[in-house]
Amino acid sequence: MNDIQKTNLLLRIHGLSNKEIETILKAEFDLISAQENTPEFTINGFLEEFETGIKNLNANQFKNILNDINTHGFEELRIKERLDFYEVASEFQNKIIDFFKGYKASLEPIKVEHLDITFKGVQVATRDNFNDIINNGYTGDWVVSPQNIRHRRIQIASMNETGSYPRGYFINADIVKIEPVYWGDQLRQRIFISNPIIVNSGNTNIRFNMNPVSYIY
């Protein structure tokens, strides 16, 4: 889990009930465990990070600082002054400031093909439901050239604004087979997958291309 991923998750759980937090963290850490043999954070460790950081801001205080960063950018001194004004204990302030630094970084635009710099294969961008893709075992139907897919891997990037897997989430999977499907006179390809892993990049400002298909070598 990198700093942007951690920031994104902390942002999601602020202001929620303990039960809601528990549900979200279990789901996210299940995803992380599928990606990492030894996750950097445990759920308990993450909760400690939360409780000694942004949990010490109420909903209005938290929203005010977020709005200030969105308007004026990240200024550490400015945030420190607000925390002092809100009478936040000094032992919590460094973690809170680190969170807002990460929040600012998560707003930086990133090209969709740079979501995972280690990925090689074909990337597609879709509004389809990730659960449906995994349950069906395929994604499509796409205008792709199978001969251009040099690595038998696919990355499926979410273009959704809301839902369980909004933009910033993607699936990495192996390609099992590719089957031609005709839409009228147009030839498309249905890509069957295995070993899907859902990843939350933590980035929310994703720049998508006009063409939803990219070959990444």
BELRA-V345454 format. One line per field, one symbol per residue. ss: DSSP state (@ for helix, = for strand, . for the rest). phi: phi as a letter, one per 30 degrees, with the letter a starting at -180 (. if undefined). burial: + if it has 16 or more other C-alpha atoms within 10 Angstrom, else -. A space follows every 10 residues. Layout:
ss->???
phi->???
burial->???
This chain:
ss->..@@@@@@@@ @@@....@@@ @@@@@@@@@@ @@@@@..... ..@@@@@@@@ @..@@@..@@ @@@@@@@@@@ @@...@@@@@ @@@@@....@ @@@@@@@@@@ @@@@@@...= =@@@...... ======...@ @@@@@@.=== ==...@@@.. ..======.. ........== ========== ===..===== ========== .....==... ..====.
phi->.ddddddedd ddcdicdedd dedddddddd ddddcbdbed ccdddddddd dcbdddcded dddddedddd dcidbeddde ddddddhded dcdddddddd dddddddddb dedcebdcdb lccbcbcddd ddedddiabk ccdbceddcd cdbbbccdcd dbjdbdejda ccadcdabcd bcciccdbbc ccbbhdbdbc didcccccdd cdcbccc
burial->+-++++++++ +-+++----- +--++--++- -+-------- -----++-++ -++++++--- -+--++--+- ---+----++ --+----+-- -++-++++++ ++++++---+ -++-+---++ ++++++---+ --++---+++ ++++----+- --++++++++ ----++++++ +++++--+-- -------+++ ++++-+++++ ++++-+---- -+++++-
